[in-house]
Amino acid sequence: MPKILLVDDDIELTELLAELLSLEGFDTQVVHNGQDALQQLELQQYDLMLLDVMMPILNGIETLKQVRQKYNLPVLMLSARDDEIDRVLGLELGADDYLPKPFNDRELVARIKAILRRTNATKETMDLPSESEDERKLLQFGGVELHPGRQQAIFEGQDLDLTGTEFALLQILMRNPGQILSRELLSIEILGKRLTPYDRAIDMHISNLRKKLPERNDNLPWFKTLRGRGYLLVTEK
């Protein structure tokens, strides 16, 4: 049973969400501020965190900063519909996705399941019967090695410390070098949702990858943005 940590100061909402998630087969722990959430993470492992932005004591943005310093836990941010700045900042700090309030129950469950499917797919590859089989799944490009079984990206022996979403995005681009992948396709494959107007989640994850990836051995840029079409992993000048 997947374990979810729900962090929101709206007591009535969290009671409703906890009941909903229980019916969907999730084991949900509820806390009402970021400080309690960080303490809970010290005590128990979770598969995903639902994190509200506006909270007392320690807000969602500050909580996310501290979570990313210690954990590679998938985080789905919950924000007011007009908090565009907070959503962008959350993505920059490593949130996997965001969902504006008020949201549809089905949409929330779908987003959670999409993130967990991606995470579970990675865990399954970690149970490979032999190391040689894991090595056959190794991806290499531009000096970067991707180890899907460990969900680890390495450049010249250094761990690039990618989030799960960043790793999945780089992986799909490295599996399709030189091919244009639309933002719609990337949103569906990586985030499990159709692209909506003004949705910048994929763009922010690409931006984060550009910041984390070192200079390529061939001095080419990692990605090319094709306005209105999508992104590609650059293979030649």
N, C-alpha and C positions, 0 to 999 in steps of 0.2 A: 504494500500500500504506500504510494508516494507521500512523503511528508512535506507539508507546506507551512511556512511561517508567514502569517498574515499580520502586517504591521499597519495599524490605522487607529486614529483616536476617536473615530465615529463608532461608538459602542453599538448602536442599533444596527448600523450597516455590517459591522463585523459579525454580529450574531446571525444575521441573515446569510452572509457569505459563508460562514462556517457550516451552517446547515446545508446550504447548497452544495458546497464542496464535499461534505460528508456523503451526501446522496450520490455524488459522482465518483465516490470511491477514494477520496483523498483523506489523509490523516492531517488535520489542520490544528495548529497551535496559534493562538491569538495573543498579541501584545499590543499596547496602545501608544508606545513611543519608541524612538530609535534606541535610546539607552537600554531599555528592557530587551529590545531585539538583539543587540550586541551581546548582552549577557546570556540570552537564550542560545545564541550560536556557540558560545563557549561550552554549553552543557550538552548540546545535541546536534547531530547532523541533519540537514534538511536537503530536499531535492530542489526546492525553489522557494524564493521569497517574493511575496506580494507586498510592495512598499509604497505607502502613501507619501506624498511630498509634504503637505502641510500638517505638522504635528508639534505638540509641545515638547519641551525638554531637549530633544534632539530631532531636528526635522529630517525628512527623507533624503535630501541632498547630502547633508553632513553624514548621515548614516551610511549612505552608499559609498562615500569616500573611504570610510573606515572598513566597510565590508570588502572593498576591492583591494585593500592593503593586505588582507589576510586570507580571503576565501575566493575560490573560483565558482561561487554559487550563482546559478541563474537568477536574475532579478527582473521582475516585471513591475515597472513603476505605475502607480495610479495617480493621476493628476486632474485638476480641474480643467474643463474644456478650454479655457482661455489662457492657461499657463504655458504658452509656447516657449518662453525663455527657460522655464524649469524643465520642460521636456527635452529641449536641446541640450541643456547642461547635464541632465541625467544620462543621456546617450553618450555625451563626451566623456563622462566619468565611468562608463562601462556598463550601464543598464542594457539588458538584452532587448527590451522593447518597452513601450508605454501604452497605457490604455486611458483615454480621457473619461472623466466622470461627467454625467452619469453614463454607465455602460450597460449593454445588454448582457444578461446572465450567460446566454449561449456563446456570445463573443468572448467573454472572460474564460470560460471553460475551454473553448477552442484554442485560445492563445496559450493557456497553460499546457494543454495536451501537445501542442506543436513544439513548445520548448522542451518538454519532457521526452518527446519522441526523439528529438535530435540528441539530447543528452544520453538517453538509453541506447541509441545506436552506437555511440562512442563507447559506452561501457561494455556492450556486447563484443566489440572488436578487441577489447582488452582481455577477453577470455580465449584468445586464439590458442590452438593446441601446440604451436611451436613458434620459436622466435624467428625462424626463417620465413614462416608464413607472414609474420608481422612485417618483416623487412620487405616482402614483395608488395606490401601495401604502401610502402614509403613513397612520398612524393618529393621531388627535388626540382627546384627552379631558382635561378638567379642567386645561388648561394644559400637559399633557405631550404631546410629539410622539414617536411611535415610528417609526423608520426601519428597516424590516426588512432592507433591502439592506445596511445598514451595521451592523445589530444595535446600534443606538444609541438611547438614550432621552434626550430633551432637555427641560428646563424653563427657559423664558425664557433660552435661549442657553447654559445650563449642562448639561454632560454629567452624567447621574445615576450613571454608573459601575456599571451593573448587570452581574452575572455572566450567562452564557448562560442558565442555568436561570431566574434572576429575570426576564430579558427575555422568555423564552418564556412564563412564567406570566402576566406582565402583558399580554402580547400576546393570549393566549387570553381573558383577562378583558375586555380592551378590545374585542375582536371580539364579545363577547356581553354588552354592558352591561345591567344590571338583571336578568340571568338567573342563577338559582342553578346553579352548577356543582359537582357533588359532588366530594368528596375522592377518591373512587374514579376518576372520570373524569379529574381533574387528574393523579393519579398515573400513570395509563395514558398519557395524552397527553403529559405533560411528562417523566416519568421512565422511561416504558416498562415499568412493572411494576404488578402488581395490588396493591392496598392490603392490608397485613397488620395484625393486631392490634398496637396500640401503636406503629405506624409514624407518626412525627411529621415526616417530611421535608417534606411539603407545608405543614404548619402553620408550620414554621420558615422556609421560603422566603417565605410570606406575611408573617411577622413581620419578616423582613429588608426586604421591600418597604415595609412601613409605616414603617420607620426611615429608608429612603433617599428616599422620595417626599416632596417639599415639601408645604406646605399648599395645598390646592386653591383655585382662584380663586373658587369658589362656597362655600368654607368647609365643605363637606360632608366626611365621612370617605371615604377611598378604598374601603374594603371593609367588608362586613358579614359577620359569622360567624353562620351559622345552625346551631346545635348539632344534630348528627345528620344534617344535610342538605348542608352545604357552604359555599361562599363566593359572594358576588356583588359586582360593581362597582356601587357606589351611584350612582343616577342622579337621585334625588329624595328629599326629606325624608320 
